[in-house]
Amino acid sequence: MKQPPAKTSPQDCVVMDEVRAEIDRLDRILVALLAERQQYIEAAGRIKPRQDEVRLPWRIEDVVAKVLAESERQGLSKRIAEPVWRELIDRCIAHEHEIWEFEHSESQKKA
């Protein structure tokens, strides 16, 4: 995904309109990335054979650990990253459960 370049760097912002415009630009990029992530969550819900595989505590902690390591490399506060990702993971798991139930109820109808 090609990201539109910032018109003004954070260091060069002098008025709030510049800050808001760049935050809006970044929010559009984040929405596109989250939509792509959701597609993989939906694939997982379709692929997993058992519902008890949707929430895997070891995988949650693995994802959070990787996010925290990348946050440190990128300069993102862990106080922002960890709660955001834990909430994202919880919402994604709930969505994956819905997909799993739909996919598996549909496959039982076909059987």
Buried (B, 14 or more C-beta within 10 A) or exposed (E): EEEEEBEBEEEEBEEEEBEEBBEEBEEEEEEEEEEEEBEEBBEBBBEBEEEEEBBEEEEBEEBBEEBBEEBEEEEBEEEEBBEEBBEBBEEBBEBBBEBBEEBBEEEEEEE
